[in-house]
Amino acid sequence: MLNKPKYILFILSIAFSALTIANIVLFYFHIEDFTIFVLTTLATCTFSTVSMTYLFVHFKKNYISKKVVEDENGEIDLKKLKLEIDKVQKDKAYQIRIKKHEELIAQNKNNPGYDEFLTKVLVKELDACQAAFFTAEKRNNIDVLKLTSSFAYHIPESQEVIFEFGEGLIGQIAMEGKPNNIKSVPDGYIQVFSGLGKATPNHLFMLPFKKDNKVTAVLELASFKEFDTETEKFLRHISEIA
C-alpha cells in the first residue's frame, strides 16, 4: 500500500505522463487547435513544476533531517535524534514564549504604570528575586535615570533614587547602551531581605531600553539562578519590542 508522499507523487506522475502523451498525439495527428495546444502545454508545465516542488520539499524535510541524525554507518543515531527533537521542541517553546509576551506588551504599552507592569511580568517569568526599573529623564540639562518601579527593592518611600548617565553600573549601562550579564555579583552589592533573614543574589542582568537609538530606561534584575544564553536572548528581544 502506498504511503501519502508516494501516493501524491504517483498521481502527479500519472497526470504529467497523460498530458505529455496528449501533446504527442496532437503533434502526431497534426491537430492544430491552438487553444487545446496552449491548455495542454500550460497544464504540463504546471504539473511538472508542482511535482518538482513537492519532490524538493519532501526531500528537504525527510532526507536532509534524517542525515542530521545518522551516524558514520548511515544508521539512525538515537542520541542525535533525541537532541534534534529536543532542539525543535525547545525552539517551538521559545517562539510560543516570545509571542505570548509580545501580545502582553502590545496590550499594555500605552497604559499608565507600564514600567511597573513590565517589571512584574519579567520578575515572574524569570523567577527573579529583585528588580529595579530606571527611567531616563533630563534634570538641569543632565541625563539621569530615576527609579520608577521596583520589586523587593528596599528603600524608604520618601527616598528618590537617581543615577546620572555614567554613574555606577546603572549609569554605565545607559552610557554604553548594551546589556550586561554579571555572573558573579560582588558580596554585599545586593541584599534580599525576608522573614527568614537576608541573602545576596549571585547573578545580575542589566538591560537597557532604547528609542531612536537613545537609552530611555534601564532594568536591573537580580537572581539566585544564572541568566543563561536563552534567557539573555529572550531579554534582548523584549528590549527591542518594549
C-alpha positions as CSV (number, residue, x, y, z in Angstrom):
1,M,0.0,0.0,0.0
2,L,1.4,3.4,-1.0
3,N,2.1,5.9,1.8
4,K,1.0,9.5,1.4
5,P,4.1,11.0,-0.2
6,K,4.4,8.2,-2.7
7,Y,0.7,8.4,-3.4
8,I,0.9,12.1,-4.2
9,L,4.0,11.6,-6.4
10,F,2.2,8.7,-8.2
11,I,-0.8,10.9,-9.0
12,L,1.4,13.8,-10.2
13,S,3.5,11.4,-12.3
14,I,0.3,9.9,-14.0
15,A,-1.0,13.4,-14.7
16,F,2.3,14.6,-16.1
17,S,2.6,11.5,-18.3
18,A,-1.0,11.8,-19.6
19,L,-0.5,15.4,-20.6
20,T,2.8,14.6,-22.3
21,I,1.1,11.8,-24.3
22,A,-1.7,14.2,-25.2
23,N,0.8,16.7,-26.6
24,I,2.5,13.9,-28.6
25,V,-0.9,12.7,-30.0
26,L,-1.8,16.3,-31.0
27,F,1.5,16.7,-32.7
28,Y,1.4,13.3,-34.5
29,F,-2.1,13.8,-35.9
30,H,-1.4,17.4,-36.8
31,I,-4.2,18.7,-34.7
32,E,-3.5,22.4,-34.7
33,D,-6.2,23.7,-32.4
34,F,-4.3,26.5,-30.7
35,T,-6.5,26.6,-27.6
36,I,-6.1,22.9,-26.9
37,F,-2.3,23.1,-27.5
38,V,-1.9,26.1,-25.1
39,L,-4.1,24.4,-22.4
40,T,-2.2,21.1,-22.5
41,T,1.1,22.8,-22.6
42,L,0.3,25.0,-19.6
43,A,-1.1,22.1,-17.7
44,T,2.0,20.0,-18.4
45,C,4.3,22.8,-17.2
46,T,2.1,23.3,-14.1
47,F,2.2,19.6,-13.1
48,S,5.9,19.5,-13.8
49,T,6.5,22.5,-11.5
50,V,4.3,21.1,-8.8
51,S,6.0,17.7,-9.0
52,M,9.5,19.2,-8.8
53,T,8.5,21.5,-5.9
54,Y,6.9,18.6,-4.0
55,L,10.0,16.4,-4.5
56,F,12.2,19.2,-3.3
57,V,10.2,19.9,-0.1
58,H,9.8,16.2,0.6
59,F,13.5,15.6,0.1
60,K,14.4,18.5,2.3
61,K,12.0,17.6,5.1
62,N,12.7,13.9,5.2
63,Y,16.1,13.1,3.7
64,I,18.1,16.1,5.0
65,S,16.7,15.9,8.5
66,K,17.4,12.2,8.5
67,K,21.0,12.7,7.6
68,V,21.4,15.0,10.6
69,V,20.8,12.1,12.9
70,E,22.7,9.4,11.1
71,D,26.0,8.0,12.4
72,E,29.0,7.2,10.2
73,N,27.4,3.9,9.1
74,G,24.3,5.6,7.9
75,E,22.2,4.2,10.8
76,I,19.9,6.4,12.9
77,D,21.8,7.6,16.0
78,L,19.2,7.7,18.8
79,K,21.2,10.2,20.8
80,K,21.4,12.6,17.9
81,L,17.7,12.0,17.1
82,K,16.8,12.9,20.7
83,L,19.0,16.0,20.6
84,E,17.4,17.1,17.3
85,I,13.8,16.5,18.7
86,D,14.7,18.4,21.9
87,K,16.1,21.3,19.9
88,V,12.9,21.5,17.8
89,Q,10.7,21.4,20.9
90,K,12.8,24.0,22.6
91,D,12.7,26.3,19.6
92,K,8.9,25.9,19.4
93,A,8.5,26.6,23.2
94,Y,10.7,29.7,22.8
95,Q,8.6,31.0,19.9
96,I,5.4,30.5,22.0
97,R,7.0,32.3,24.9
98,I,8.0,35.2,22.7
99,K,4.6,35.5,21.1
100,K,2.9,35.5,24.5
101,H,5.0,38.4,25.8
102,E,4.7,40.3,22.5
103,E,1.0,40.3,22.9
104,L,1.1,41.3,26.6
105,I,3.4,44.2,25.8
106,A,1.3,45.4,22.9
107,Q,-1.8,45.4,25.1
108,N,-0.2,47.4,27.9
109,K,2.5,49.5,26.3
110,N,0.5,52.7,26.3
111,N,-1.2,52.2,29.7
112,P,-0.2,54.2,32.8
113,G,2.2,52.2,35.1
114,Y,3.7,50.3,32.1
115,D,7.1,50.3,33.7
116,E,5.7,48.6,36.8
117,F,3.7,46.1,34.7
118,L,6.9,45.2,32.6
119,T,9.0,44.8,35.8
120,K,6.4,42.4,37.4
121,V,6.0,40.4,34.2
122,L,9.7,39.8,33.8
123,V,10.3,39.1,37.5
124,K,7.6,36.4,37.4
125,E,8.8,35.0,34.0
126,L,12.4,34.7,35.1
127,D,11.8,33.9,38.8
128,A,14.0,36.9,39.7
129,C,14.3,37.8,43.4
130,Q,14.7,41.6,42.9
131,A,14.3,44.2,40.2
132,A,14.6,47.9,39.6
133,F,13.4,49.9,36.6
134,F,15.0,53.2,36.0
135,T,13.5,55.7,33.5
136,A,15.7,58.3,31.7
137,E,14.9,62.0,32.1
138,K,16.6,65.4,32.0
139,R,17.5,67.4,35.1
140,N,19.2,70.7,34.7
141,N,20.2,69.6,31.2
142,I,21.8,66.4,32.6
143,D,20.7,62.9,31.6
144,V,19.7,60.9,34.6
145,L,18.0,57.7,35.5
146,K,15.3,57.7,38.1
147,L,13.9,54.6,39.9
148,T,10.2,54.4,38.8
149,S,9.4,50.8,39.6
150,S,10.8,48.0,41.7
151,F,10.3,44.6,43.2
152,A,11.8,43.7,46.6
153,Y,14.0,46.8,46.3
154,H,14.2,48.1,49.9
155,I,14.3,51.8,50.2
156,P,12.2,54.3,52.2
157,E,9.2,55.6,50.3
158,S,10.3,59.2,50.6
159,Q,13.8,58.5,49.2
160,E,14.4,59.2,45.5
161,V,17.0,57.0,43.7
162,I,18.8,58.8,40.8
163,F,21.9,58.0,38.8
164,E,23.5,60.2,36.2
165,F,24.5,58.6,32.9
166,G,27.9,57.1,33.5
167,E,27.4,56.8,37.3
168,G,27.6,53.4,38.8
169,L,26.6,50.2,37.0
170,I,23.2,51.6,36.0
171,G,24.6,54.8,34.6
172,Q,27.3,52.9,32.8
173,I,24.7,50.7,31.0
174,A,22.9,53.8,30.0
175,M,26.1,55.3,28.5
176,E,27.1,52.1,26.7
177,G,23.6,51.1,25.6
178,K,24.4,47.4,25.9
179,P,23.1,44.6,28.2
180,N,25.4,43.3,30.9
181,N,25.1,39.8,32.3
182,I,27.1,39.8,35.6
183,K,27.6,36.2,36.7
184,S,29.4,36.9,39.9
185,V,27.8,39.7,41.9
186,P,30.2,41.3,44.5
187,D,29.3,40.3,48.0
188,G,27.0,42.8,49.6
189,Y,26.2,44.7,46.3
190,I,22.6,43.5,46.6
191,Q,20.7,42.0,49.5
192,V,17.3,40.5,49.6
193,F,15.5,40.6,52.9
194,S,12.8,38.2,54.1
195,G,11.3,36.9,57.2
196,L,13.9,34.2,57.2
197,G,16.9,36.6,57.0
198,K,18.9,38.1,54.2
199,A,20.9,36.8,51.3
200,T,23.0,38.1,48.3
201,P,21.8,37.1,44.8
202,N,24.6,35.5,42.7
203,H,23.5,36.9,39.3
204,L,22.6,40.3,37.9
205,F,21.3,41.3,34.5
206,M,21.2,44.9,33.4
207,L,19.0,45.6,30.3
208,P,18.8,49.0,28.5
209,F,15.7,50.0,26.5
210,K,16.1,52.3,23.5
211,K,14.0,54.5,21.3
212,D,15.5,56.1,18.2
213,N,18.9,54.7,19.3
214,K,18.7,56.6,22.6
215,V,18.5,54.9,26.0
216,T,15.1,55.6,27.6
217,A,15.3,53.2,30.6
218,V,17.4,50.5,32.3
219,L,16.1,47.4,34.0
220,E,18.2,45.7,36.7
221,L,17.2,42.1,37.5
222,A,18.8,40.0,40.3
223,S,18.5,36.3,40.7
224,F,20.0,33.3,42.6
225,K,19.9,31.4,39.3
226,E,22.2,32.2,36.3
227,F,20.8,34.2,33.4
228,D,21.6,31.6,30.7
229,T,22.0,32.1,27.0
230,E,18.4,31.5,26.2
231,T,17.3,34.0,28.9
232,E,19.7,36.6,27.6
233,K,18.3,36.1,24.1
234,F,14.8,36.5,25.5
235,L,15.6,39.7,27.4
236,R,17.3,41.2,24.3
237,H,14.2,40.5,22.3
238,I,12.0,42.1,25.0
239,S,14.1,45.2,25.0
240,E,13.6,45.6,21.2
241,I,9.8,45.4,21.4
242,A,9.1,47.0,24.8
